Amino acid sequence: MATPSVLIAGCGDIGGRLASQLLPQGWTVYGLRRSVAKLPPGVIGVSGDLFDARMPAQWPEGRIDYLVYCATPTVRDEAGYRAAYTEGLRHVLAWTERSGQKPKRILFVSSSSVYGQQQGEWVDEASPADASGFSGQVMREAEKVALSSDVPATVVRLTGIYGPGRSDLMNRVRQGYSVAVEPPLYGNRIHADDAAGLLAFLLQAEAGGVALDDCYIGVDDAPAPLAEVVDWMRERLGVTQWSDEHSVRRAGSKRCSNARAKALGWAPRYASYREGYEAMLAQVD
């Protein structure tokens, strides 16, 4: 049996981590991004711009078994999101069709921002995805493009990604960041390595003949109130001063479930924020 091939469109941080997990398993990995010099060793570079309808000159001529669409907007407004997710995905689908390629499956990397729940509800793949913000609405629009294409598709809704190079919360806690305790503001997160690991797991499962669902949520085992995470982080960072008068009160609060992915056999390496942030702190120390 030939080794499977995958093209990662938008091969940045998560895409690069995914490639690094698939290459040791014998996969042929193509990575599409503007600067192919930043791709991990072993990835076949495809220099291209997802925002440009013109087909990249380096587009692979051979078989593409799987397509992972993992874009990032360059401008974080509605037009920027639509260009990155909806239009960019349409471009890539057109390029595969023009090349006579029919991937066995698309993994579209989406976001839990598609959910509009605000009262700490538990959310799974069957929960209503009717966010009021433009980011969630555009992401839902792009999901529908993937799911309505003539290629089988699975949407992977990642929650708040953190990890090396993604230490914004740590930095804010050091600066005196404070969060309202009541009502609890539940947050959902996944370490960058686990986000890539879930994508790799789904690709390996599909390649092994496992039937995938059309949607999975990528989240760790323990959604937690943001105030709890901040308190823990203060203790670990030695932060002793903050102002409760400037505490943050966010609108969104939900608890995302990873039960569907775990039922398939996946488990996060970092089960909660404690394990994930401890690993980051150990690297700093």
C-alpha positions as CSV (number, residue, x, y, z in Angstrom):
1,M,0.0,0.0,0.0
2,A,1.4,3.4,-1.0
3,T,2.2,5.8,1.8
4,P,-0.6,8.4,2.2
5,S,-0.1,12.0,1.1
6,V,-1.6,15.1,2.6
7,L,-1.5,18.8,1.6
8,I,-1.7,21.2,4.5
9,A,-3.1,24.5,3.2
10,G,-2.0,27.2,5.5
11,C,0.9,25.3,7.0
12,G,1.8,27.7,9.9
13,D,2.2,26.8,13.6
14,I,-0.5,24.1,13.9
15,G,0.1,22.8,10.4
16,G,3.8,22.6,11.0
17,R,3.3,20.6,14.2
18,L,0.9,18.3,12.3
19,A,3.5,17.8,9.6
20,S,6.1,16.9,12.2
21,Q,3.8,14.2,13.7
22,L,2.9,12.7,10.3
23,L,6.4,12.6,8.7
24,P,7.8,10.0,11.1
25,Q,4.8,7.8,10.2
26,G,5.9,7.7,6.6
27,W,3.4,10.3,5.2
28,T,4.2,12.5,2.2
29,V,3.5,16.0,3.4
30,Y,3.0,19.1,1.2
31,G,2.9,22.4,3.0
32,L,1.3,25.4,1.3
33,R,2.3,28.9,2.7
34,R,3.8,32.1,1.4
35,S,7.2,31.5,2.9
36,V,8.1,27.8,2.4
37,A,11.5,28.4,4.1
38,K,9.7,28.3,7.4
39,L,8.3,24.8,6.9
40,P,9.7,21.9,9.0
41,P,12.4,19.7,7.4
42,G,10.9,17.0,5.2
43,V,7.8,18.9,4.2
44,I,7.5,19.5,0.4
45,G,7.0,23.2,0.0
46,V,4.2,24.7,-2.1
47,S,4.7,28.5,-2.3
48,G,1.3,30.1,-2.6
49,D,-1.2,32.6,-1.3
50,L,-4.6,31.3,-0.2
51,F,-6.0,34.8,-0.8
52,D,-5.1,34.7,-4.5
53,A,-7.3,32.8,-6.9
54,R,-4.3,32.0,-9.1
55,M,-3.1,28.5,-8.8
56,P,0.4,28.2,-7.2
57,A,3.0,27.3,-9.7
58,Q,4.4,24.6,-7.4
59,W,1.0,22.9,-6.9
60,P,1.6,19.1,-6.7
61,E,0.9,17.2,-9.8
62,G,0.5,13.8,-8.2
63,R,-2.0,12.3,-5.9
64,I,-3.3,14.1,-2.8
65,D,-5.0,11.7,-0.5
66,Y,-6.0,14.2,2.2
67,L,-6.4,17.9,2.4
68,V,-6.1,19.9,5.7
69,Y,-7.2,23.5,5.5
70,C,-5.6,25.4,8.4
71,A,-5.7,29.1,7.5
72,T,-5.1,32.2,9.6
73,P,-6.5,35.6,8.8
74,T,-4.0,38.4,8.2
75,V,-6.6,41.0,9.2
76,R,-9.0,40.1,12.1
77,D,-12.1,41.7,10.8
78,E,-15.1,40.2,8.9
79,A,-13.5,40.8,5.5
80,G,-10.2,39.3,6.7
81,Y,-12.0,36.2,8.1
82,R,-14.0,35.7,4.9
83,A,-10.9,36.0,2.7
84,A,-9.0,33.5,4.9
85,Y,-11.6,30.9,5.5
86,T,-14.4,31.0,3.0
87,E,-12.7,32.3,-0.1
88,G,-9.4,30.6,0.6
89,L,-11.0,27.3,1.0
90,R,-12.9,27.8,-2.3
91,H,-9.6,28.5,-4.0
92,V,-7.9,25.4,-2.7
93,L,-10.9,23.2,-3.7
94,A,-10.8,24.7,-7.2
95,W,-7.1,24.0,-7.5
96,T,-7.5,20.3,-6.6
97,E,-10.4,20.0,-9.1
98,R,-8.4,21.7,-11.8
99,S,-5.5,19.3,-11.2
100,G,-7.8,16.3,-11.4
101,Q,-7.2,15.5,-7.7
102,K,-10.0,14.0,-5.5
103,P,-8.8,13.9,-1.9
104,K,-10.4,11.1,0.2
105,R,-11.3,13.7,2.9
106,I,-10.9,17.3,3.8
107,L,-10.1,18.3,7.4
108,F,-11.3,21.9,7.9
109,V,-9.8,23.5,11.0
110,S,-12.6,25.6,12.5
111,S,-13.1,27.1,15.9
112,S,-15.4,26.8,18.9
113,S,-16.3,30.5,18.2
114,V,-19.2,29.1,16.1
115,Y,-21.0,28.5,19.4
116,G,-22.9,31.4,21.0
117,Q,-23.6,29.8,24.4
118,Q,-22.9,32.2,27.3
119,Q,-24.2,30.6,30.5
120,G,-21.6,28.0,31.2
121,E,-23.5,25.3,29.3
122,W,-21.9,22.1,28.2
123,V,-21.4,22.1,24.4
124,D,-20.8,19.2,22.0
125,E,-20.9,18.7,18.3
126,A,-24.7,18.5,18.2
127,S,-25.2,21.8,20.1
128,P,-26.6,24.8,18.2
129,A,-23.8,26.7,16.4
130,D,-25.3,30.1,16.1
131,A,-22.8,32.6,17.3
132,S,-23.6,36.3,17.1
133,G,-20.1,37.5,16.4
134,F,-18.7,37.8,12.9
135,S,-15.8,35.4,13.5
136,G,-18.1,32.6,14.5
137,Q,-20.6,33.4,11.7
138,V,-17.9,33.5,9.0
139,M,-16.3,30.3,10.3
140,R,-19.7,28.5,10.2
141,E,-20.1,29.8,6.6
142,A,-16.7,28.3,5.7
143,E,-17.6,25.0,7.4
144,K,-20.7,24.7,5.2
145,V,-18.4,25.3,2.1
146,A,-16.3,22.3,3.2
147,L,-19.3,20.1,4.1
148,S,-21.1,20.8,0.9
149,S,-18.2,20.2,-1.4
150,D,-18.0,17.0,-3.4
151,V,-15.2,15.7,-1.2
152,P,-16.0,14.1,2.2
153,A,-15.3,16.6,4.9
154,T,-14.7,16.7,8.6
155,V,-14.8,19.9,10.6
156,V,-12.5,20.2,13.6
157,R,-13.5,23.0,16.0
158,L,-10.5,23.9,18.0
159,T,-10.9,25.8,21.3
160,G,-8.4,28.3,22.7
161,I,-4.9,27.2,21.5
162,Y,-2.0,27.9,23.8
163,G,1.6,26.6,23.9
164,P,5.1,27.8,23.0
165,G,4.8,31.2,21.3
166,R,1.2,31.5,22.5
167,S,1.7,32.8,26.1
168,D,-0.6,35.8,26.0
169,L,-2.5,34.8,29.2
170,M,0.7,34.3,31.1
171,N,1.9,37.8,30.0
172,R,-1.4,39.4,31.1
173,V,-1.3,37.7,34.5
174,R,2.2,39.1,35.0
175,Q,0.8,42.5,34.2
176,G,-1.9,42.2,36.9
177,Y,-4.8,40.7,34.8
178,S,-7.9,40.1,36.9
179,V,-11.1,38.2,36.2
180,A,-14.5,38.3,37.7
181,V,-15.2,35.3,39.9
182,E,-19.0,35.3,39.8
183,P,-20.6,34.3,37.6
184,P,-17.8,31.9,36.5
185,L,-16.5,32.5,33.0
186,Y,-15.7,29.1,31.7
187,G,-12.9,28.9,29.2
188,N,-11.8,26.0,26.9
189,R,-8.3,25.4,25.7
190,I,-6.1,22.9,23.9
191,H,-2.3,22.8,23.8
192,A,-0.9,23.4,20.3
193,D,0.7,20.0,20.2
194,D,-2.7,18.4,21.1
195,A,-4.5,20.4,18.5
196,A,-2.0,19.0,15.9
197,G,-2.2,15.6,17.5
198,L,-6.0,15.5,17.1
199,L,-5.7,16.3,13.4
200,A,-2.9,13.6,13.0
201,F,-5.1,11.1,14.9
202,L,-8.1,11.7,12.6
203,L,-6.0,11.4,9.5
204,Q,-4.4,8.2,10.7
205,A,-7.8,6.8,11.6
206,E,-9.3,7.7,8.2
207,A,-6.3,6.2,6.5
208,G,-6.8,3.0,8.5
209,G,-10.4,2.7,7.4
210,V,-12.2,4.2,10.4
211,A,-15.3,6.1,9.5
212,L,-15.1,9.7,10.7
213,D,-17.9,11.9,11.8
214,D,-18.4,15.3,10.1
215,C,-17.4,17.3,13.2
216,Y,-15.1,17.0,16.2
217,I,-14.3,19.5,19.0
218,G,-10.7,19.8,19.9
219,V,-10.4,20.6,23.6
220,D,-8.7,19.2,26.7
221,D,-10.4,17.2,29.4
222,A,-11.1,20.0,31.8
223,P,-12.8,23.3,30.9
224,A,-12.3,25.6,33.8
225,P,-13.4,29.0,35.1
226,L,-10.9,31.6,33.9
227,A,-10.6,32.9,37.5
228,E,-9.3,29.5,38.6
229,V,-6.7,29.4,35.8
230,V,-5.6,33.0,36.7
231,D,-5.3,32.2,40.4
232,W,-3.2,29.1,39.7
233,M,-1.0,31.0,37.3
234,R,-0.5,33.8,39.8
235,E,0.8,31.3,42.3
236,R,3.1,29.6,39.8
237,L,4.5,33.0,38.5
238,G,4.8,34.6,41.9
239,V,2.4,37.4,41.1
240,T,1.2,39.1,44.3
241,Q,-0.4,42.4,43.1
242,W,-3.5,42.9,40.9
243,S,-6.5,45.2,40.9
244,D,-10.0,43.6,41.2
245,E,-11.4,47.0,40.2
246,H,-10.3,46.3,36.7
247,S,-11.5,42.7,36.5
248,V,-12.5,41.4,33.1
249,R,-16.1,40.4,32.5
250,R,-16.4,38.5,29.3
251,A,-19.7,37.7,27.5
252,G,-18.8,34.1,26.4
253,S,-18.9,31.2,28.8
254,K,-19.3,27.6,27.8
255,R,-17.8,24.2,28.5
256,C,-16.8,22.2,25.4
257,S,-16.8,18.4,25.5
258,N,-14.2,16.2,23.8
259,A,-16.3,13.0,24.3
260,R,-16.7,12.3,20.6
261,A,-13.0,12.4,19.9
262,K,-12.1,10.4,23.0
263,A,-14.7,7.8,22.0
264,L,-12.7,7.3,18.8
265,G,-9.6,6.7,20.9
266,W,-7.9,10.1,21.1
267,A,-6.6,11.5,24.3
268,P,-4.9,14.9,24.9
269,R,-1.3,14.7,26.1
270,Y,-2.1,17.7,28.3
271,A,-5.3,16.8,30.1
272,S,-5.8,20.3,31.6
273,Y,-4.3,23.8,31.7
274,R,-2.1,22.7,34.6
275,E,-0.2,20.1,32.6
276,G,0.1,22.3,29.6
277,Y,1.2,25.5,31.4
278,E,3.6,23.5,33.6
279,A,5.3,22.3,30.5
280,M,5.6,25.8,29.2
281,L,6.9,27.1,32.5
282,A,9.5,24.3,32.6
283,Q,10.8,25.4,29.2
284,V,11.1,29.0,30.5
285,D,12.8,27.8,33.7
